[in-house]
Amino acid sequence: MEGSRPMVLSSLSRSPHGARRRLLHAERRLAERYAELVRLAYLVLPASLGRHRRVLAAHSLVQRSLPDATPAVPAPRSPGADPDRSLRVAVVRGALAQCRRPRLWPGGARPPRLLVPRLPVVLGLRLAPRSGGAEEMALGQALSDLSAPARAAFVLLRVEGLTADHARGVLEAAGVDKAQVAVREAARLDTSLGTAAAAVLTSDEFDACTLRARPTDLVRRRRRGRLAALAVLAGALTVGGLAAVTHSAPDTPGPYARKPRSADLVRVGPGEWADTSRVDFTAWPARGDRVRDRALLDRALAVWAGPPSGTRVDRAPGTPADPPPRAPRLLYAGSVGGHAVVVFHDGQRLVRYGESGTGERLALARTDDADVTTAAAVVLEERGGAVRYLLAPWVAESSVRDLTRPDAPARPLSVARDGVTAPVPRWTGGGCGRRPALQLRSSPAIAEHHAFLLADLGGLTPAHLTYTPLPGHGSPPARQPREATGPAALVAWKQAGCDLDSAGGAGVRAVNAWDFAEQDLPDGGGHAVWTCARADTWRGPGNITVSLRRPGENAQVVTRVRSTAACSRFGRHVVAVTHWKSPRGHWYVLAAGSRAVTSLTLTGDVSATRSGHTLAVRAPEDASTRVRGRLASGEKLPGVGTGPSGGTRP
């Protein structure tokens, strides 16, 4: 009898009743873990699908994973077994299949869509997760740069909390040939991003179950409805004629990409910005004295759709120059300084069209996920060393201040009824010349009522300036940037602003000056503050400039690093080193680290170790040194920069 028990159990497990029980159990586990599984699928799917299609595909994959997650014979239970492994394997297998093109399918084309779409299906709405900030954009870009298996491994490690061995097992079960390579690739990204990536991955930006709903293109939808009705009528009249029904996907360029027309432009009402929770360029009304000039608007749309020979096109880095995929919003059309200017917004980009005696000019820039501050102003005209801006309708107060004079009050800036400002002097290049910046205050009608600074760095939109103070100087616990309008922020920007030209350029979204350490210098050198100024771009990557500043002197640039996570949410810890000459003529190697650094170690021509955040050691002027910090967790942190000293000598 004992020997027959396995046979009895095996036969029971294959019975229809046992299969149904397993199916119900798997369905219950799927319902309990639904949000986590959808997030897993959403993160593994390629970003090229677009947010709406990724959301629907993620839900479809999870809902269709139930049969694959219910094996014919249940696996034997063992201590430490993962009850959700089969669900993860099924979701990852389906997501990886979506990342692969059909064999012989062209690389630049999308795979064909099924005639009968798989559930869920959403008609008349576009769904997308809530928008995040610069950190979410940077992480999204980093994930899109990974291979699909490595992206799946990263999510399994960071979000699902699996070990490397378990993640490799899931990938192998999902059909990945080189699972170990994918895990190593994910581990490299994990090391560069740090532990903060887990918190960002679980934010609303990547939550495919917490969604915003927006209508599709209503004008195009009405047009397709009329065309469909005419096709049905024609088919009925011809009795047996051939009916062709066409359908264009919401994410593909529509008819406006081929023949844009001013009659199809989207126009927002003047007061809509006060009645919406999305305060960005989508809430701007159409303003200007030529918003009804169809000839001008048609010319502007035609140039956007296909710039003729001789048109000057200025495109910010990472900004596509494609025609409008759908009817764009009209933000402005008018005469500025005697020249016609038109500004459009297509949901992802700002486009400025201008006419002058020298010809037509087109400027394009990314503005996806803009907010109250980064959607507060647009550069309308640049002429004679001055700039005219078009301000957002929620700007209640506007003024101009010189960053090099933090004690001087801001001067009021006159604004016309259509939102166009008086000319504002541009930045003067080189050194610490005049550095004008816009100081704006949002309307009390919106929740985010506050003052903020914007600086023209050569882009279509000015950059938002923020400030993070020293630890213990009123810094919030999470070390979040704050508006750069307070006395300490203005003092920091007096010197940090001198180097904005190097961090600037088209495509900069915001620049944050972070005072990460302070130090008393030897030989009576006074008190110094270490600052890391980070310029984040609309496309994700950011550049940093580390400097050492003392009262009454220009800041000494320590190092510059491009496309780095340092001094951001993914690089909360930083160590820097430089050479410095004291008032007595002695040369020193100075080093400093942020608040979590517990000790600093110099190696090279000079060796030294000091506990704490700062270090100062006598050394020859040409000494070659490197610095390494140790964090409270025991992790070692190399100094930022690329040279032997990790910095720049004065």
PyMOL commands that set and color helices and strands:
alter all, ss='L'
color gray80, all
select helices_A, chain A and resi 2-13+16-32+34-44+47-49+51-63+85-99+134-145+148-158+164-173+179-193+196-201+204-206+218-238+255-257+262-264+272-275+281-283+294-305+487-503
alter helices_A, ss='H'
color red, helices_A
select strands_A, chain A and resi 125-129+211-215+312-315+329-336+339-345+349-356+359-366+377-383+386-391+395-402+411-412+424-425+436-442+451-455+463-468+482-483+508-521+526-537+542-549+556-561+575-581+587-593+597-604+608-611+614-618+625-631+636-638
alter strands_A, ss='S'
color yellow, strands_A
deselect
rebuild
show_as cartoon
